[in-house]
Amino acid sequence: MGRLDGKVALISGGAKGQGAAETRLFVREGAKVVFGDILDDDGKKVEAEIRTAGGEATYVHLNVTREADWRAAVATAVERYGKLDVLVNNAGILMRAAIEDTSEEDWDRIMAINVKGVFLGTKAALPAMRRAGGGSIINISSTAGLVGSPGQTAAYTATKGAVRLFTKATAIQHAKENIRCNSVHPGPIATDMIKDMLESPAALEQRMRRLPMGRIGTAEDVAYGVLYLASSESSYVTGSELVIDGGTTAE
């Protein structure tokens, strides 16, 4: 038996990286998954791969800053698979710039994707989860949502801190409806988001000095943590922070 047998999940940012890893793992563990992104060609490839292997997954175009897209994605999950049990607010962007080098437009863009997107996804999912008798919302934050960073990521840090506390507010407000909400805080993960660092020997060496485990994480490292929070194994866990960072924030 799979750890998500009988569950229906919706995952944002699912065409590549962590979102794609979560989508594939959820399907392998028995879930039916609707996953969205703005990278339609990549998303359709993931959908085709999963279906060829006999899994149940549906790709939808999902711009997380648009409420109508979220409503349509939730409707697809309910109409195609009968309900919605799990939401993974995974979509996000990273912007490297010092405070004085951050334009108002860049600030608004990262806030819209990383924070407004989580709010809109949660708002759209709650009624469906209520009808299903409960659910689990997993918000992907970052170690940047827990501690400051010596890197030039002030705007990113602000968004991930917002996601962390929005998670706790959601957990408290909906606990009595059996709707749980937790945040996941990855450290450096080998995806396109940190491609610039991975391709710079100097930057990578500097980052590795702050990594007690001595390696960059994988998308699968994060996906297994998300799987736990999506499953019934974590039925008494809400408002919590799951840190997956190779020991970075332990120092």
C-alpha positions as CSV (number, residue, x, y, z in Angstrom):
1,M,0.0,0.0,0.0
2,G,1.1,3.6,-0.7
3,R,1.4,6.2,2.0
4,L,-1.1,8.4,0.1
5,D,-3.6,5.8,-1.1
6,G,-7.0,7.4,-1.7
7,K,-5.7,11.0,-1.4
8,V,-6.0,13.7,-4.1
9,A,-3.3,16.4,-4.1
10,L,-2.7,19.8,-5.8
11,I,0.9,20.9,-6.3
12,S,2.0,24.3,-7.6
13,G,5.3,24.8,-9.5
14,G,5.2,21.1,-10.5
15,A,6.8,21.2,-13.9
16,K,10.4,21.1,-12.7
17,G,12.6,20.8,-9.7
18,Q,11.1,20.2,-6.3
19,G,7.5,20.4,-7.5
20,A,8.1,17.7,-10.2
21,A,9.9,15.5,-7.6
22,E,6.9,15.9,-5.2
23,T,4.4,15.1,-8.0
24,R,6.2,11.9,-9.1
25,L,6.7,10.7,-5.5
26,F,3.0,11.4,-4.5
27,V,1.8,9.4,-7.5
28,R,4.1,6.5,-6.6
29,E,2.7,6.6,-3.1
30,G,-0.9,6.2,-4.4
31,A,-2.2,9.8,-4.8
32,K,-4.0,11.2,-7.7
33,V,-2.3,14.5,-8.4
34,V,-3.2,17.8,-10.2
35,F,-0.1,19.9,-10.7
36,G,0.3,23.3,-12.2
37,D,2.9,25.7,-13.5
38,I,3.4,28.3,-16.2
39,L,6.0,26.0,-17.9
40,D,3.4,24.2,-20.0
41,D,5.8,22.2,-22.2
42,D,7.7,20.9,-19.2
43,G,4.5,20.2,-17.3
44,K,3.0,18.2,-20.1
45,K,6.1,16.1,-20.3
46,V,5.9,15.2,-16.6
47,E,2.2,14.3,-17.0
48,A,3.0,12.1,-20.0
49,E,5.8,10.3,-18.2
50,I,3.6,9.6,-15.2
51,R,0.6,8.4,-17.2
52,T,2.9,6.1,-19.3
53,A,4.0,4.5,-16.1
54,G,0.4,4.0,-15.1
55,G,0.0,6.8,-12.6
56,E,-2.8,9.3,-12.2
57,A,-1.8,12.9,-12.8
58,T,-3.2,16.0,-14.6
59,Y,-1.2,19.0,-15.6
60,V,-2.9,22.5,-15.6
61,H,-1.7,25.9,-16.4
62,L,-1.4,27.7,-13.1
63,N,-0.1,31.2,-12.6
64,V,-0.1,31.4,-8.8
65,T,-0.7,35.1,-8.8
66,R,-4.1,34.7,-10.5
67,E,-7.1,33.8,-8.4
68,A,-9.0,32.5,-11.4
69,D,-6.2,30.0,-12.2
70,W,-6.3,28.7,-8.6
71,R,-10.0,28.2,-8.7
72,A,-9.7,26.3,-12.0
73,A,-7.0,24.1,-10.6
74,V,-9.0,23.2,-7.5
75,A,-12.1,22.6,-9.7
76,T,-10.1,20.2,-11.9
77,A,-9.0,18.2,-8.9
78,V,-12.6,17.9,-7.6
79,E,-14.2,17.3,-10.9
80,R,-11.6,14.8,-12.1
81,Y,-10.7,13.0,-8.9
82,G,-13.7,13.7,-6.6
83,K,-12.1,15.8,-3.8
84,L,-9.1,17.6,-2.6
85,D,-7.0,16.4,0.4
86,V,-3.6,17.9,0.0
87,L,-2.3,21.3,-1.2
88,V,1.5,21.9,-1.7
89,N,2.2,25.5,-2.2
90,N,5.6,24.9,-3.9
91,A,5.9,27.6,-6.6
92,G,8.4,30.3,-5.8
93,I,11.3,32.4,-7.2
94,L,14.6,33.5,-5.9
95,M,16.0,37.0,-6.5
96,R,19.5,38.0,-5.5
97,A,19.9,41.7,-4.9
98,A,20.9,44.0,-2.0
99,I,18.1,46.1,-0.5
100,E,19.3,49.3,-2.3
101,D,19.6,47.4,-5.6
102,T,16.0,45.9,-5.4
103,S,13.5,47.8,-7.5
104,E,9.9,48.3,-6.5
105,E,8.9,46.2,-9.4
106,D,11.1,43.3,-8.4
107,W,9.9,43.6,-4.8
108,D,6.2,43.4,-6.0
109,R,7.0,40.5,-8.3
110,I,8.6,38.3,-5.7
111,M,5.9,39.1,-3.1
112,A,3.2,38.3,-5.6
113,I,4.6,34.8,-6.5
114,N,6.1,33.8,-3.1
115,V,3.5,35.2,-0.7
116,K,0.3,36.1,-2.6
117,G,0.5,32.8,-4.4
118,V,0.5,30.9,-1.1
119,F,-2.5,33.0,0.1
120,L,-4.5,32.5,-3.1
121,G,-3.8,28.7,-3.2
122,T,-4.8,28.3,0.4
123,K,-8.0,30.4,0.0
124,A,-9.0,28.3,-3.1
125,A,-8.3,25.0,-1.4
126,L,-10.0,25.5,1.9
127,P,-13.7,25.1,0.8
128,A,-12.8,21.8,-1.0
129,M,-10.9,20.5,1.9
130,R,-13.8,21.4,4.2
131,R,-16.1,19.4,2.0
132,A,-13.7,16.5,2.1
133,G,-13.7,16.5,5.9
134,G,-10.2,17.8,6.3
135,G,-6.9,18.1,4.6
136,S,-3.2,19.0,4.7
137,I,-1.6,22.2,3.4
138,I,2.2,22.2,3.0
139,N,3.8,25.6,2.3
140,I,7.4,25.5,1.0
141,S,9.3,28.2,2.8
142,S,13.1,28.1,3.2
143,T,15.8,28.4,5.8
144,A,15.7,32.1,4.7
145,G,12.3,32.1,6.5
146,L,14.0,31.2,9.8
147,V,17.3,33.1,9.9
148,G,19.0,36.0,8.1
149,S,21.4,35.3,5.3
150,P,24.8,36.8,4.5
151,G,23.8,36.7,0.8
152,Q,22.0,39.5,-1.0
153,T,18.5,38.0,-0.7
154,A,16.6,40.4,1.5
155,A,13.4,40.4,-0.6
156,Y,13.4,36.6,-0.8
157,T,14.0,36.3,3.0
158,A,11.0,38.6,3.6
159,T,8.7,36.4,1.5
160,K,9.8,33.2,3.2
161,G,9.3,34.7,6.6
162,A,5.8,35.7,5.6
163,V,5.1,32.2,4.4
164,R,6.2,30.8,7.7
165,L,3.9,32.9,9.8
166,F,1.0,32.7,7.3
167,T,1.3,28.9,7.8
168,K,0.9,29.2,11.6
169,A,-2.1,31.5,11.2
170,T,-3.7,29.0,8.8
171,A,-3.0,26.1,11.2
172,I,-4.7,27.9,14.1
173,Q,-7.7,29.1,12.2
174,H,-8.6,25.7,10.7
175,A,-7.4,23.1,13.2
176,K,-11.0,22.4,14.4
177,E,-11.9,21.7,10.8
178,N,-9.3,18.9,10.6
179,I,-7.3,21.0,8.1
180,R,-3.6,21.0,9.0
181,C,-1.0,23.4,7.7
182,N,2.8,23.1,8.0
183,S,5.8,24.8,6.5
184,V,8.9,23.1,5.0
185,H,12.3,24.9,5.2
186,P,14.8,23.6,2.7
187,G,18.5,24.6,2.6
188,P,20.4,24.7,-0.7
189,I,18.8,22.2,-3.1
190,A,20.2,21.2,-6.4
191,T,17.6,22.7,-8.7
192,D,17.6,25.5,-11.3
193,M,16.8,28.0,-8.5
194,I,20.4,28.0,-7.4
195,K,22.0,27.1,-10.8
196,D,24.1,30.3,-10.7
197,M,25.7,29.2,-7.4
198,L,26.2,25.6,-8.5
199,E,28.0,26.8,-11.6
200,S,30.3,29.1,-9.7
201,P,33.2,27.2,-7.9
202,A,33.9,30.2,-5.6
203,A,30.2,30.6,-4.6
204,L,29.7,26.9,-4.1
205,E,32.9,26.6,-2.0
206,Q,31.7,29.5,0.2
207,R,28.3,27.9,0.7
208,M,29.7,24.5,1.4
209,R,31.6,25.9,4.3
210,R,28.3,26.7,6.0
211,L,26.9,23.1,5.3
212,P,27.7,20.7,8.2
213,M,26.7,17.7,6.1
214,G,29.0,18.7,3.3
215,R,26.6,18.3,0.4
216,I,23.9,20.1,-1.5
217,G,20.4,18.6,-1.0
218,T,18.3,17.0,-3.7
219,A,14.7,17.6,-4.7
220,E,13.9,14.1,-3.4
221,D,15.3,15.0,0.0
222,V,12.6,17.7,0.2
223,A,9.9,15.6,-1.4
224,Y,10.1,12.9,1.2
225,G,9.5,15.5,4.0
226,V,6.5,16.9,2.1
227,L,5.2,13.3,1.7
228,Y,5.3,12.8,5.5
229,L,3.3,16.0,6.0
230,A,0.8,15.1,3.3
231,S,0.2,11.6,4.8
232,S,-1.9,10.5,7.7
233,E,1.4,9.7,9.5
234,S,1.5,13.4,10.5
235,S,-2.1,13.6,11.7
236,Y,-1.1,15.4,14.9
237,V,1.2,17.9,13.3
238,T,0.1,21.4,12.4
239,G,1.6,24.8,12.6
240,S,5.1,23.2,12.6
241,E,8.3,23.8,10.7
242,L,10.1,20.9,9.0
243,V,13.7,21.9,8.4
244,I,15.6,20.1,5.6
245,D,18.9,21.8,5.4
246,G,21.9,19.6,6.0
247,G,22.4,21.2,9.4
248,T,22.8,24.7,8.2
249,T,20.5,26.4,10.8
250,A,21.8,24.2,13.6
251,E,24.9,26.3,14.0
